[in-house]
């Protein structure tokens, strides 16, 4: 009765099923592993951030280039603030409040500049009343301590990269964004100062790119479910086709054709026969009619 499994059509169906189900399970497991890796890295990042806040600050040169291990570590650098190139980074939220970062370039002793986010202020970076609260950077030779951060990209969390910005504002904190604004080299990193002057609030360090529970992490979790659903769908369709073919083979073995099967094209539905036009009773003329 199951000889139909040996037909070329069913050979193709079986091969596809045998290949598709393990492939879907493998891809689902791989996506689940990616999600678990991001969860583990997020936990490690939190642990490293706690340890970094307690650890002693290290020289900037010892922590570069920025990696997932050095991101968030306390770094120290010495030099002079370039008061002529202080920038405001608009549309940055802190504790669900809208405001902006105050960024000043520190000309380090080795010649390169280090972007330093000196703090955060509430309000609009385009408002004179709000920007009037920005304190002037310290004068003279200073030593700055803060959490080391990697350069941002247009897709980084909190970045508002769309549209042009007025002079004195910066959308993305990165060496690529600053290289055309200053006449000297800039480190491919930045720090957020541990202490803020005046009315500014210190900006907490962000998690390293790819280490937090961001949208990509939950996309991995969603893909996991999709691949497992695909595997179940392939198995369901195979079982459905098999059942239909098996029932057809059984009916054929019993001598039942498609026309004779219940509901087939040759069957007349059960129920009382209805009078057709030819079966309608003839109306008789009254007696004596011509």
FIKOLLUM-404357 format. One record per residue: residue in three letters; x, y, z of N, C-alpha, C in turn. Coordinates in steps of 0.2 Angstrom, whole numbers, plus 5000, padded with zeros to 4 digits. Each point is the difference from the previous one (the first is absolute). Layout:
BEGIN
  residuo  neast  nnorth   nup  caeast  canorth  caup  ceast  cnorth   cup
      ALA      X       Y     Z       X        Y     Z      X       Y     Z
...
// end
This chain:
BEGIN
  residuo  neast  nnorth   nup  caeast  canorth  caup  ceast  cnorth   cup
      UNK   5004    4994  5000    4996     5006  5000   5004    5006  5000
      UNK   5006    5000  5002    5005     5005  5001   5005    5001  4994
      UNK   4999    4996  4995    5004     5000  4994   5001    5007  4997
      UNK   4995    5005  5001    5001     5006  4998   5006    5004  5002
      UNK   5003    4998  5006    5006     5003  5003   5006    4999  4995
      UNK   4999    4995  4996    5006     4998  4996   5000    5004  4993
      UNK   4995    5004  4999    4999     5004  4994   5005    5005  5000
      UNK   5002    5003  4994    5005     5006  5000   4997    5006  5003
      UNK   4994    5001  5000    4997     5006  5003   5001    4999  5008
      UNK   4999    4994  5003    5000     5000  5007   5008    4999  5002
      UNK   5004    4998  4996    5007     5000  5001   5002    5007  5001
      UNK   4998    5005  4996    5002     5007  5000   4997    5003  5007
      UNK   4994    4998  5001    4997     5003  5006   5003    4997  5006
      UNK   5002    4994  5001    5004     4997  5005   5007    5003  5001
      UNK   5003    5001  4995    5007     5003  5000   4999    5007  5003
      UNK   4996    5004  4997    4999     5007  5002   4998    5000  5008
      UNK   4996    4996  5002    4998     4999  5007   5006    4999  5005
      UNK   5004    4994  4997    5005     4998  5004   5006    5006  5001
      UNK   5000    5004  4995    5005     5005  5000   4998    5006  5003
      UNK   4993    5002  4999    4998     5006  5002   4999    5000  5008
      UNK   4998    4995  5003    4998     5000  5007   5007    5001  5004
      UNK   5005    4996  4999    5006     5001  5004   5003    5007  4998
      UNK   5000    5002  4994    5002     5007  4999   4997    5005  5004
      UNK   4993    5000  5000    4996     5005  5004   5002    4999  5008
      UNK   5001    4994  5002    5001     4999  5007   5007    5003  5001
      UNK   5005    4999  4996    5007     5003  5001   5000    5007  5000
      UNK   4996    5003  4995    5000     5008  5000   4997    5003  5006
      UNK   4994    4996  5002    4997     5002  5006   5005    5000  5006
      UNK   5003    4995  5001    5005     4999  5005   5006    5005  5000
      UNK   5002    5001  4994    5005     5005  4999   4998    5007  5002
      UNK   4994    5002  4998    4997     5007  5002   4999    5000  5008
      UNK   4998    4994  5003    4999     5000  5007   5007    5001  5003
      UNK   5005    4997  4997    5007     5001  5003   5002    5007  5000
      UNK   4998    5003  4994    5002     5007  4999   4997    5005  5006
      UNK   4994    4998  5001    4996     5004  5005   5003    4999  5007
      UNK   5002    4993  5002    5003     4999  5006   5007    5003  5001
      UNK   5003    5000  4994    5007     5004  5001   4999    5007  5001
      UNK   4995    5003  4997    4999     5007  5002   4998    5001  5007
      UNK   4996    4996  5003    4998     5000  5007   5006    4999  5004
      UNK   5004    4996  4999    5006     4999  5004   5005    5006  4999
      UNK   5001    5002  4994    5004     5006  4999   4997    5006  5004
      UNK   4993    5001  5000    4997     5005  5004   5001    5000  5007
      UNK   5000    4993  5003    5002     4999  5007   5007    5002  5002
      UNK   5004    4998  4995    5007     5001  5001   5002    5008  5000
      UNK   4996    5003  4995    5001     5007  5000   4998    5004  5006
      UNK   4994    4998  5003    4998     5002  5006   5005    4999  5006
      UNK   5003    4994  5000    5005     4998  5005   5006    5005  4999
      UNK   5002    5000  4994    5006     5004  4998   4999    5008  5002
      UNK   4994    5002  4999    4998     5007  5001   5001    5001  5008
      UNK   4997    4995  5004    5001     5001  5007   5007    5000  5002
      UNK   5004    4995  4997    5007     5000  5002   5004    5006  4998
      UNK   4998    5003  4994    5003     5006  4997   4999    5006  5005
      UNK   4994    5001  5003    4999     5005  5004   5004    5000  5006
      UNK   5002    4994  5002    5004     4999  5007   5007    5000  4998
      UNK   5002    4999  4994    5007     4999  4999   5004    5007  4999
      UNK   5006    5000  5000    5004     5006  5000   5000    5002  4992
      UNK   5000    5006  4999    5001     5003  4993   5007    4998  4997
      UNK   4999    4998  4994    5006     4998  4996   5002    5006  4995
      UNK   5006    5000  4998    5002     5005  4994   4996    4998  4994
      UNK   4998    5005  4996    4996     4999  4994   5004    4996  4995
      UNK   5006    5001  4999    5004     4996  4995   5000    4992  5002
      UNK   4999    4999  5006    5000     4992  5002   4994    4997  4999
      UNK   4994    5004  4998    4994     4997  4999   4998    5000  4993
      UNK   5004    5003  4995    4998     5000  4993   5003    4995  4996
      UNK   4997    4997  4995    4993     5003  4998   4994    4997  5004
      UNK   4995    5003  4999    4994     4998  5005   4997    4994  4997
      UNK   4999    4995  5005    4997     4994  4999   4994    4999  5005
      UNK   4997    4994  4999    4995     4998  5005   5002    5000  5007
      UNK   5007    4998  5000    5003     4999  5007   5002    5007  5003
      UNK   5002    5005  4996    5003     5006  5003   4994    5005  5000
      UNK   4995    4999  4996    4994     5005  5000   4997    5001  5007
      UNK   5000    5006  5002    4997     5001  5007   5005    5000  5005
      UNK   5006    4998  4999    5006     5001  5005   5002    5007  5001
      UNK   5002    5002  5006    5002     5006  5002   5007    5002  4997
      UNK   5000    5005  4996    5006     5003  4996   5002    5007  5003
      UNK   5006    5001  5000    5002     5007  5001   5005    5003  4995
      UNK   4999    5006  4999    5004     5003  4995   5001    5008  5002
      UNK   5006    5002  4998    5002     5007  5002   5001    5004  4994
      UNK   4999    5007  5000    5000     5004  4995   4997    5007  5001
      UNK   4998    5003  4995    4996     5007  5000   4994    4999  4996
      UNK   4995    5003  5003    4993     5000  4996   5001    5006  4995
      UNK   4997    4998  4994    5000     5004  4994   4993    5004  5001
      UNK   5000    5006  5003    4994     5003  5001   4997    5003  4994
      UNK   5004    5000  4994    4997     5002  4994   4996    4995  4996
      UNK   5001    4994  5002    4996     4995  4997   4996    4996  5005
      UNK   4996    5003  5004    4995     4997  5004   4993    4999  4996
      UNK   4998    4994  5001    4994     4998  4996   4994    4998  5004
      UNK   4994    5000  4998    4994     4998  5003   4997    4994  4996
      UNK   4999    4995  5004    4997     4994  4996   4992    4999  5002
      UNK   4996    5002  4995    4993     5001  5002   4996    4993  5000
      UNK   4994    5001  5003    4995     4994  5000   5003    4994  5004
      UNK   5003    5001  5005    5003     4995  5005   4996    5000  5006
      UNK   4997    4994  5001    4995     4999  5006   5004    4997  5006
      UNK   4998    5003  5006    5003     4997  5006   4994    4999  5005
      UNK   4999    4994  5003    4995     4999  5004   4993    5002  4997
      UNK   4999    4999  4994    4994     5002  4996   4999    5007  5000
      UNK   5005    5004  5001    5000     5007  4999   5003    5002  4994
      UNK   4998    5005  4996    5003     5002  4993   5005    5005  5002
      UNK   5006    5000  4997    5005     5005  5001   5006    4999  4995
      UNK   5006    5002  5002    5005     5000  4995   5007    4999  5004
      UNK   5005    4997  4997    5007     4999  5002   5004    5006  4999
      UNK   5004    5001  5005    5005     5006  4999   5007    4996  4998
      UNK   5003    5001  4994    5006     4996  4998   5005    5005  4999
      UNK   5006    4999  5003    5006     5005  4999   5006    4995  4998
      UNK   5004    5003  4995    5006     4996  4998   5006    5001  5005
      UNK   5003    4995  5002    5006     5001  5005   5006    4999  4996
      UNK   5004    5005  4999    5006     4999  4996   5005    4997  5005
      UNK   5001    4993  4999    5004     4996  5004   5008    5002  4999
      UNK   5004    4998  5005    5007     5001  5000   5003    4998  4994
      UNK   4998    4994  4997    5003     4997  4994   4998    5003  4993
      UNK   4995    5005  5001    4998     5004  4994   4993    4998  4997
      UNK   4998    4994  5001    4993     4999  4998   4995    5002  5005
      UNK   4994    5001  4997    4995     5002  5004   4995    4995  5002
      UNK   4997    5000  5006    4996     4995  5003   4993    5004  5001
      UNK   4995    4997  4997    4993     5003  5001   4998    4998  5007
      UNK   4998    5005  5004    4998     5000  5007   4993    5002  5001
      UNK   4995    4996  5002    4993     5002  5001   5001    5002  5008
      UNK   5000    5007  5001    5000     5002  5006   4994    5000  5005
      UNK   4994    4999  4996    4994     4999  5004   4994    5001  4996
      UNK   4994    4999  5003    4994     5001  4996   4996    5005  5004
      UNK   4996    5004  4995    4996     5005  5003   4993    4999  4997
      UNK   4994    5002  5003    4994     4999  4998   4998    5006  4995
      UNK   4996    4999  4995    4998     5005  4996   5001    4999  4993
      UNK   5000    5005  4996    5001     5000  4993   5007    5003  4998
      UNK   5004    4997  4996    5007     5002  4998   4999    5006  4996
      UNK   4995    5002  4997    4999     5005  4995   4997    5006  5004
      UNK   4999    5000  5007    4997     5005  5003   5005    5004  5004
      UNK   5000    5007  4999    5006     5004  5004   4999    4999  5007
      UNK   4994    5000  5002    4998     5000  5008   5003    4993  5003
      UNK   5000    4995  4996    5002     4993  5003   5008    5000  4999
      UNK   5002    5002  4994    5008     5000  4999   5004    5005  5005
      UNK   4996    5005  5002    5003     5005  5005   5003    4997  5006
      UNK   4997    4994  5002    5001     4996  5006   5007    4996  4999
      UNK   5003    5000  4994    5005     4996  4999   5007    5003  5003
      UNK   5003    4997  5005    5006     5003  5003   5006    4999  4996
      UNK   5004    5005  5001    5006     5000  4996   5005    4995  5002
      UNK   5004    4997  4995    5004     4994  5002   5006    5003  5005
      UNK   5003    4996  5004    5005     5002  5004   5006    5003  4996
      UNK   5003    5005  5002    5006     5003  4996   5007    4996  5003
      UNK   5005    5001  4996    5006     4997  5002   5001    4993  4998
      UNK   5005    4997  5003    5002     4993  4999   4996    4996  5005
      UNK   4996    4995  4998    4995     4996  5004   5001    4993  4999
      UNK   4998    4996  5005    5000     4993  4999   4992    4998  5001
      UNK   4998    4996  4995    4993     4998  4999   4999    4993  5001
      UNK   4996    4998  5004    4998     4993  5002   4993    4998  4998
      UNK   4999    4995  4996    4993     4998  4998   5000    4993  4997
      UNK   4994    4998  4998    4998     4993  4998   5002    5000  4992
      UNK   5004    4996  4998    5002     4999  4993   4994    4997  4996
      UNK   4999    5003  4994    4995     4998  4996   5002    5000  4992
      UNK   4997    4995  4997    5002     5000  4993   4996    5005  4996
      UNK   5003    5001  4994    4997     5005  4995   4993    4998  4998
      UNK   4995    5005  5000    4993     4998  4998   5000    4999  4993
      UNK   4994    4998  4998    4998     4999  4993   4993    5003  4999
      UNK   4998    5001  4994    4993     5002  4999   4995    4996  5003
      UNK   5002    4993  5000    4995     4995  5003   5000    4999  5007
      UNK   5005    5004  5004    5001     4999  5007   4993    5002  5004
      UNK   4999    4998  5006    4994     5001  5004   5001    5008  5002
      UNK   4994    5003  4999    5000     5007  5002   5002    5005  4995
      UNK   5003    4998  4995    5003     5004  4995   4995    5003  4995
      UNK   5000    5007  4999    4995     5003  4995   5004    5002  4994
      UNK   5001    4996  4995    5005     5002  4995   4996    5003  4994
      UNK   4994    5000  5000    4996     5003  4994   5000    5007  5000
      UNK   5001    5003  4994    5000     5007  4998   5006    5004  5002
      UNK   5001    5006  4998    5005     5004  5001   5000    5003  5007
      UNK   5005    5002  5003    5000     5003  5006   5004    5007  5000
      UNK   4998    5005  5004    5003     5006  5000   5007    5000  5002
      UNK   5003    5005  4999    5007     5001  5002   5001    4999  5008
      UNK   5005    4997  5002    5000     4999  5007   4997    4994  5003
      UNK   4997    4996  4996    4996     4994  5002   5003    4994  4996
      UNK   5000    4994  5004    5003     4994  4997   4995    4994  5001
      UNK   4998    4996  4995    4995     4995  5000   5003    4993  5003
      UNK   5006    4999  4997    5003     4993  5002   5007    5002  5003
      UNK   5001    4997  5006    5007     5000  5003   5004    4995  4997
      UNK   5004    5002  4996    5005     4996  4996   5006    5004  4997
      UNK   5005    4997  4999    5006     5003  4997   4998    5002  4993
      UNK   4996    4996  4996    4998     5001  4994   4996    5007  4999
      UNK   4996    5001  5005    4996     5006  5000   5004    5006  5002
      UNK   5006    4999  5004    5003     5006  5002   5006    5002  4996
      UNK   5002    4995  4996    5007     5001  4996   4999    5006  4995
      UNK   4994    5002  4998    4999     5006  4996   4999    5006  5003
      UNK   4999    5000  5007    4999     5006  5004   5006    5003  5004
      UNK   5005    4996  5000    5006     5002  5004   5006    4999  4996
      UNK   5005    5004  5001    5006     4999  4996   5005    4996  5003
      UNK   4999    4995  5004    5004     4995  5003   4997    4993  5000
      UNK   5004    4996  5002    4998     4993  5000   4995    4999  5006
      UNK   4996    4995  5000    4995     4998  5005   5000    4993  5002
      UNK   5000    4998  5006    5000     4993  5002   4994    4997  4998
      UNK   5000    4993  4998    4994     4997  4998   4997    4997  5006
      UNK   4998    5004  5005    4997     4999  5006   4998    5006  5003
      UNK   4996    5000  5006    4998     5006  5004   4999    4997  5007
      UNK   5000    5005  5004    4999     4998  5007   4994    5005  5003
      UNK   4996    4997  5005    4995     5004  5003   5003    5001  5007
      UNK   5001    5007  5002    5003     5002  5006   4996    4997  5006
      UNK   5004    4998  5005    4997     4997  5006   4997    5006  5004
      UNK   5002    5006  5000    4998     5005  5004   4998    5006  4995
      UNK   4994    5003  5001    4998     5006  4996   5000    5006  5003
      UNK   5001    5006  4997    5001     5006  5002   4993    5004  5000
      UNK   4999    5004  5005    4994     5004  5000   4993    4996  5000
      UNK   4996    5002  4996    4993     4997  5000   5000    4993  4996
      UNK   5005    4998  4997    5000     4995  4996   5000    4993  5004
      UNK   4997    4995  4997    5000     4993  5003   5005    4996  4996
      UNK   5004    4996  5004    5004     4995  4997   4996    4995  4996
      UNK   5003    4998  4994    4997     4995  4995   5002    4993  5002
      UNK   4996    4996  5001    5002     4993  5002   5003    4997  4993
      UNK   5004    4995  5001    5003     4997  4994   4995    4995  4997
      UNK   5000    4999  4994    4996     4996  4996   5003    4993  4999
      UNK   4996    4995  4999    5003     4993  4999   5004    5000  4993
      UNK   5005    4996  5000    5003     4999  4993   4996    4998  4995
      UNK   5001    5002  4994    4996     4998  4994   5000    4992  4999
      UNK   4994    4997  4999    4999     4993  5000   5000    4996  5006
      UNK   5001    5003  5006    5000     4997  5006   4994    5000  5004
      UNK   4995    5004  4998    4994     5001  5004   4994    4997  4997
      UNK   4994    5000  5004    4994     4997  4998   4997    5005  4996
      UNK   5002    5001  4994    4997     5005  4995   4995    4997  4995
      UNK   4998    5004  4995    4995     4997  4996   5003    4994  4996
      UNK   5006    4999  4998    5003     4995  4997   4999    4993  5004
      UNK   5001    5001  5007    5000     4994  5004   4993    4997  5000
      UNK   4995    5004  5000    4993     4998  5000   4998    4998  4993
      UNK   5003    5002  4994    4999     4998  4994   5003    4993  4999
      UNK   5006    4998  5004    5002     4993  5000   4995    4996  5003
      UNK   4997    5002  5005    4995     4996  5004   4994    4999  4995
      UNK   4998    5005  4997    4994     4999  4995   5002    4995  4994
      UNK   5006    5001  4998    5002     4995  4994   5000    4993  5003
      UNK   5002    4999  5006    5000     4993  5003   4993    4997  5000
      UNK   4995    5004  5002    4993     4997  4999   4998    4999  4993
      UNK   5002    5005  4995    4998     4999  4993   5003    4993  4998
      UNK   5006    4999  5001    5003     4994  4997   4997    4993  5003
      UNK   4998    5000  5006    4997     4995  5003   4993    4999  4998
      UNK   4997    5005  4998    4993     5000  4997   5000    4997  4993
      UNK   5005    5002  4996    5001     4998  4994   5001    4992  5000
      UNK   5004    4998  5005    5001     4992  5000   4994    4997  5002
      UNK   4996    5002  5004    4993     4997  5002   4996    5001  4994
      UNK   5000    5005  4996    4996     5001  4994   5001    4995  4995
      UNK   5007    4998  4998    5002     4995  4996   4998    4994  5002
      UNK   5000    4998  5006    4998     4993  5002   4993    5000  5000
      UNK   4996    5005  5001    4993     5000  5000   4997    4999  4992
      UNK   5004    5003  4996    4998     4999  4993   5001    4993  4997
      UNK   5006    4998  5002    5002     4993  4998   4995    4995  5003
      UNK   4998    5001  5006    4995     4995  5003   4993    5001  4996
      UNK   4998    5006  4999    4994     5001  4996   5000    4997  4993
      UNK   5005    5001  4996    5001     4997  4994   5000    4992  5000
      UNK   5003    4997  5005    5001     4993  5001   4993    4997  5002
      UNK   4996    5004  5004    4993     4997  5002   4996    5000  4994
      UNK   5000    5005  4996    4996     5001  4994   5002    4994  4995
      UNK   5006    4999  4999    5002     4995  4995   4999    4993  5003
      UNK   5000    4999  5006    4999     4993  5003   4992    4999  5000
      UNK   4996    5005  5001    4993     4999  4999   4998    4998  4993
      UNK   5003    5004  4995    4999     4998  4993   5002    4993  4998
      UNK   5006    4998  5003    5002     4993  4998   4996    4995  5003
      UNK   4997    5001  5006    4996     4996  5003   4993    4999  4996
      UNK   4997    5006  4998    4994     5000  4997   5001    4996  4993
      UNK   5006    5001  4997    5001     4996  4994   5001    4993  5001
      UNK   5003    4998  5005    5000     4993  5002   4994    4997  5001
      UNK   4995    5004  5002    4993     4997  5002   4996    5001  4994
      UNK   5002    5002  4994    4997     5001  4994   4995    5006  5000
      UNK   5002    5005  5004    4996     5006  5000   5003    5005  4996
      UNK   4997    5003  4995    5003     5005  4996   4998    5007  5003
      UNK   5003    5005  4997    4999     5006  5002   4992    5002  4999
      UNK   4997    4998  4994    4993     5001  4999   4996    4997  5005
      UNK   5002    4994  5003    4995     4996  5004   5001    5002  5007
      UNK   5006    5004  5002    5001     5002  5007   4995    5005  5002
      UNK   4999    5000  5007    4995     5005  5002   5001    5007  4998
      UNK   4995    5003  4998    5002     5007  4997   5003    5001  4994
      UNK   5001    4994  4996    5003     5000  4994   4995    5003  4994
      UNK   5003    5001  4994    4996     5003  4995   4994    4996  4998
      UNK   5001    4993  5001    4994     4996  4997   4995    4999  5005
      UNK   5000    5002  5006    4996     4999  5006   4994    5005  4999
      UNK   4994    4997  5002    4994     5005  5001   4999    5001  5007
      UNK   4999    5006  5002    4999     5001  5008   4994    4997  5002
      UNK   5000    4997  5006    4995     4997  5004   4994    5005  5001
      UNK   4994    4997  5001    4995     5004  5002   4994    4999  4995
      UNK   4994    5003  5002    4994     4999  4996   5001    5003  4993
      UNK   4997    4996  4995    5001     5002  4993   4995    5006  5000
      UNK   5002    5005  4996    4996     5006  4999   4997    4999  4993
      UNK   4994    5002  4999    4997     5000  4994   5003    5004  4995
      UNK   5001    4998  4994    5003     5004  4995   4994    5003  4996
      UNK   5002    5003  4995    4995     5003  4995   4995    4995  4997
      UNK   5003    4994  4998    4996     4995  4997   4996    4996  5005
      UNK   5002    5000  5006    4996     4996  5005   4994    5005  5003
      UNK   4999    5006  4998    4995     5004  5003   4993    4997  4998
      UNK   4995    5000  5004    4994     4997  4999   4996    5004  4994
      UNK   4997    4996  4996    4996     5004  4994   4994    5003  5003
      UNK   4999    5006  4998    4994     5003  5002   4994    4998  4996
      UNK   4995    4997  5003    4994     4998  4996   4995    5005  4999
      UNK   4997    5000  4994    4995     5005  4998   4993    4998  5004
      UNK   4996    5005  5001    4994     4998  5004   4995    4996  4995
      UNK   4996    4996  5003    4996     4996  4997   4995    5004  4995
      UNK   5000    4997  4994    4996     5003  4995   5003    5005  4996
      UNK   5007    5001  5002    5003     5005  4995   5002    4997  4994
      UNK   5000    5004  4995    5001     4997  4993   5007    4998  4999
// end
